[in-house]
Amino acid sequence: MIMTDTPTGRRAGLFGASALLLAQSRPAAAQTAPRAAPRPRPLMRGFAQDRLARIATVMQAEAERGSFPGAVTYIARQGETVHFEAHGHLDAAKTRRMTRDAIFLQASMTKPIVSTAAMMLVEEGRLKLDDPIAVYLPELRDLKFERVRDGNTELVAPARQPIVQDLLRHTAGFVYADAAPTASIRDAYRSNNIQAGDGPITGDEMLRRLGTIPLAFEPGTRFFYSIAVDVLGLLVARVARQRLDRVLEERILGPLGMRDTAWFVSPDRRPRLAETLDSDPLKADMWRAYRILTDERETSYLKGGAGLVSTASDYAKFAQMIANNGTFTGRRYLAAPVVNFMLSDHMIGFEGTPAASTGPGYGFGLGFAVRRQDGMGTAPGSTGDAMWAGAWGTSFTIDRAEGLVAILMAQGPSNRGRTRMIFKDLVYGAMVESLRR
């Protein structure tokens, strides 16, 4: 140290020497003390942020293994968004990054929205759940069901005709062609183009043709996933005296602010449409051949059981309304007792379950699958939680006991069951605090 022989210099030298002696006299342990552990990040509505971060890691890994090109994931707790992220790519060629406002084909996630519109008409006294559907759709009067005994097939008049409630819970006796229990019903659905897979037909024509085909089983005896909500959509349109897209726009989509949810993909929205990737090459062409509607002057009937496109944030608004027992941002859409009724299990005493879409442990309400008991499923959840999914890979969970809404948007049909359950595990695995006791 350089010092000058002045009072100031002498004071500086003494101060420097004292500091050096003080530093040398400190215990060695003080110089090597470990740093304090970082404080954990605060929870977000009971969700641990480090655990939420797992979602991005897993979704990226699923995209890389070919489950889907990309995905958007959304979680809310008690109405507050705690997670909203995009993963992977919009296209299979990986040229465009996935975005949070990406638009996805909803397929059967159309059904809960159309079912909600039907229940609004029930609330207004314009539709009765125990009315035969022929009251509103006379083309479907005097239906018979096909009964097979000892290898012989006969047409039998049922104990009762299908009622409106049967359409909401898939107990009417209708089917999807590929899942029909007999070749004769399968072939009749296909030859009559009931699912409009071989070109457009009007709703009136579809009902006329459907009225000539036997039911697959007696109404009100078993759950069988089917075109029932396609029929319900036509019924809703007739009762409301409007086309189905107008019914939904005026009652649900418009008021909720679901601006990107529709049956039609306008040219300006087309760049945001997520591309489908199917890992099964035998099915890939089938998914690519799906006809996406682009012209609002479309004359074919709009399927109540499929056809909508939407975004994660749009669908979250609908799901949050249901989670809130029928309200959203101060507006009431359904009465709370009606929501409770819809999310009750209506399958008591019936054969069949929705397990192919939900996994074990779920019954079915009016438009939604509902969990029967906590321990019956293969993923965490609460008794009474509601969910549904779409064939392309979309799904949602509404757990009112936990104040939870979770949305998965992806387009990977053959892997949809796997990714649906993985996402559910990740959601509940990040929710470290429960609202239940």
N, C-alpha and C positions, 0 to 999 in steps of 0.2 A: 504494500500500500504506500502511495506517495503522500507525504504530509508536509505542510509548510509550517515554519516556526512562527505562527501567529496565534493569538487566542482562539480564533475560529478554527484554525488548522489543528491546534492541540485538542479542542473539543471534539472535532470530527474523528480524530485518531482514537481518542478514548472511547467514543461511541462505537466505532467499528470493532475495536478490540473486545469490548464488553459483549457485543453481539456475537462475535466469534466464540468467546468462552461459553456463552449461554447455549449456543447451538451444539458445542462439543459435549456439554454436560447433560443434554437430554438423553433419556434411556433409548437404547437401540430399538426397543419394541415400539416406541412411539413413532419412529420413522417407518416402520414396516407394518403398521396396523392395517388389517384388511378393510377395504371399502365397505360401507353399509350396502346391503342388498337393495336393489331398486324397488321402490314402492310399487305394488301392483296397480295396474290401471283400474280406474273406477268401473263398476259394473254399469251397464246400460239396461235399465229396466230388468235387472236380474240376469243379463247375459254377460258372460266374460268375453272381453274383446279378443284375447289370445285364442280362445276356442272358436269364436266366430271366424277367425283368420284361417282355420282349417278348411272352411268351405271352398275358398279360392284354390287352395292346394289340391283338394280332391277333385273339384270340377275341372281344373286344368288337366289333371291326370286322366280323368274320364274322356276328355276331348282328345287327348293324345292317343289313347287306346282305341279310339274310333267309336265310342258310344254315341257321340253326337258331334257336330262341328263346334258348337258352343252353347252357352246357357246363360240365363239371367236368373238370379236368386234374390228373393225378397223376404224379409222377416219384420213383423211389427209386434209389439207387446203393449197392451193397453192403449192402442191407438197411436203409438209412437214408433216410427221406423227405426230399427236398430241395425239393419243390414240391407244393403241394396247394391248389388254388384253384377257386372257383366264378365263373362269368362269365355275364352276361346275366340271363335270366328263366326261370322254370319254365314259363310259359305264353306262347302267341303274342300274347295281348292285353297282355303286359308289365305285369301287375298284381301279380305275385309275384316277388321276386328269387330267382335260383337259389341253392341252398344246397349245401354240400359233401356233405350226406347225401341228396341227391336220388336218387330211384329211377328207373332207366332200363330200357326193354325191351332185352334183350340179343340177341334173335333168334339168329343163328348163333354168337354167343359162348357159347351153351349147349353147342355141340359139343365144344370141348376138355375141358370138365368131365365130360361123359358119356364121352368117350373115355378119360379118366383112370380113371374107375370101371371101365371094361372092362379096362384094363390091370392094375388091382388084382386082378381075377378071374383074369387070365392068370398073375400072380405066384403066386396061390394054387393053381394047377393045376386050376382049375374051368372054364377056358375055353382053347381052343387056337386060335391064330391061323390055322393051316392047315386047321382043320376046315371042311367045307362048312357053310354057315349052316343048312341043313336038318337037321343033327344036333340043333340047338336049336330051330329053327322049322320043323317038318315041313310047314307050309302052303306053304313056298317050295322044295319039292323039284321036281326035273325041269324047271327053268326053261329056256325056249328064248329065243333072241335074234332080233330082226328084222333081216334082211339085205335090202338093196335092190340089185338088179343090173339094169342096162339098163331101169330104170323099173319093174321087177317086184319085188314084195315076197314074201319067203318066210321061214318060221320054221325056224330051224336049231338043232340041239342043239349047245351049246358044247363046246369041248375039255374044259372042266371047269366045274363049278358054282361060283357065288360062294362065297368063303371068308370067314371072320370078318375077316381082314386087309383084304379088299376093302372092307368097310364102313367101316373106320377111314380108308382113304385114297381113298375115292370111285372105286374101280375095279370095282365090282360089276356095273355095267350099268344101275343105276337112274338116274332123272333127276328134276328138278323139271318139272312139267307145262309151264310157260311156256317152258322151254328145251329141250323135247323135240325131237329131230332130225326126227321125222316127225309128220304130223298124226294118224295113227292112234294112236300112243302118247300124244300130248298129249290127244286126246279120251278115250282109255281112262282116263287118270289123272283127268281131270275128271269123267267120268260115274260113276266109282267113288268119287269124293270121297276120293281117296288122301291128300291133304294136309289133309283135314278142314276145308276152307275153307267148305263149305256146310252146316255143322252137325256136331255131335260123332258120332263112331263109336268103338267100343271097339277096343282093340289087336288082339284076336283077329279081329275083323271086318275090320280094315284089312289084316291079313296074308292072310286068306282071299281078299280081293279082289285084292291085289297079286299073289298067286300065279297069277292068271288072265291077267295082262298080260305080254306079251313084254318081255324086257330090250332096251334100246336098242342095245347092242353086246355083244360077247363079253367075259365077265369076265376081268379081269387083263390087259387090252390098252391101256386108256386112262383118264386122269383125266377124270371128268365130274361136276361138282358136283351133288349130288342129295339125295334123302331117305334116303340110306344110314344116316345117324346116327339118324334116326327109327327105322329098323329095328334098329339097334344098341341103342338104348334099350330096345326091347321085348325084345331078346335078353338084355340085362343083367338086366332085371327077371325074366325067366323063370329064368335061371341062379341068381340070388340069391333067388328065391322071395319077392320083395317088390315093391311098387309102386316105380316109378323114383324118385319123390321121396323115399321112405324110404331107398332105397339111397344116394342122394347125401347126404341129411341125416346119416346115420349114419357114412358113410365120409369125406366131404369137407367139406360145408358146416358141420356142427356142430362137428367138431374144429378147423377153421380159424377158427371164430368169425364165419362169414359170415351174420350174423343177418338181414340184409335181402335175402338171395338165396333165391328160391323160384319156383315156378310160379304161386303165388297171391298176389294183392295184398289183404291184409286191410284192412278199413275204416279202421283207425287209420293205415295207411301210405299210403292213397290220396292225401292232400294233398301228399305228397312226390313223387308220380309226375310225371316231366317230360312235358310235352306235345309231341306231334310236330308239326312244321311242314314241309310239303313245298312247295318253290318251284314245282313243276310242278302247276298246278291240275287237270290231267287225272288225276293220281295221288293228289291230296290225300284224296279221299273213300275211296279204297282203303285208305290207311293208317289213316284214322280208323275204318274199319269193323273193324279188327283186334279180335278177341275176347280181352279180358284176363280170365283166370280169377280168380274171387274166392271160390269155394266149394270147400273141400278135399274135399267129398263128390263132386266131379266124377267122372262115370263114363266120359268119353271118355279115350282114351289120351293120356298126356303125351309130347309130342314130344321125343325126344332131340336133335333138330337145331335146336330153337328153343323159345321159351316162357319161359325163365327171366327174371326181373327181378333187378337187382342195383344196387349202388352202386359208386362208384369205389374206395372203401376196401375194400369186400368183395372185389371182383374182384382188387384188388392183392394180397390175401393168397394167393389161388390162384396168381396169376402169380409171386409171390415164392417160393412153394413149388417151382414148376417151375424157377425161376432158381437155387434152392438145391440142385438135383439131387435133389429129392424130399423135402426136410425143411422144417419151419417151426416155430420156437420150440421146438426140442428133440424134436419128434415126426416120425417118418419115415412118409411116405405111399407113396412109391415108391422102389425101389432105384435108385441112381445109374445103373447100366448100362441099366435099363429106360427112364429119362428120356432117356439118350443115344440109345437105339434109337428112341424116339418122335420125337425131334428130328433124326433123320437123314432124308435125302432118299430116299423110297421110289419115286420116279418114274423111276428110271433105266430107259431102254428103253421107256417108255410114251409114248403120244401124249397131248397135252393138258397144260395147266398151270393153276394157279390165278390167272393174271395179272389176271383181271377184278377180283379182290379185293385183290391184293397189288401190282400193277404187275409189270413184267418182273423176271426174275432169281430167282424163287422156284420151288422144287419143293414137294412135300408129304410130310409124314411120317405119323404116326399121330395125327390130330386137330389138327395144327398145320401151317401153311405154314412152310417153312424156306428161308433164303437160300442159294443155291448158291455164289456168289462175291461178293466185296466190290463189284466194279465193274459188276455186271450190273443193279443196280436203278436207280431214278430218285430215290432218297433215300438218305442215308448209312445205314450199318449194317455188320455184321460177317458174315463167312461163318458160317453156322449159326444166325444169329439167327432167332427164331421169332415169328410174329405170326398174328393172325386178326382178323376184324371181323364186325360185325352189320349187317343191312340198314337199321336205323334210324339208324346213324351212330356206333356204338361201335367201338372198336378197342383193341388192345394190342400192345406189342412187348416181347419178352424177349430181351435181348442178353447171354448169359452171359459172353462174352469181355470185355465192359465192365462186368459186374455191374449191368446196367440193367434196370429195369422201368418202362414208361411206359404210362399208361392215358388214353384219351380217351373221355368219355361225352357224347354229344350225340344229338339226335333230329331229324335233318334228312336224310331218305333220299336225295333227289335230289342232294345235295351231298356225300354221304359220302366219295366218292373224293377229292375236292379237299381237304376238311378233314382227312382222315386223313393225307395226304401233307404238308400244311402243318404239322400238329402234329409229325410226325416230323422235318421240317427244323428246326423250332424246338428240339426236344429235343436233337438232335445239335449244333446250332449253339450251344447253351448249355454243352455238355460240352467245356470247353476243354482238359482233361487226359484223356489216354487211358490205359487200363490195358494196352493192347497196345503192343508194341515194333515 
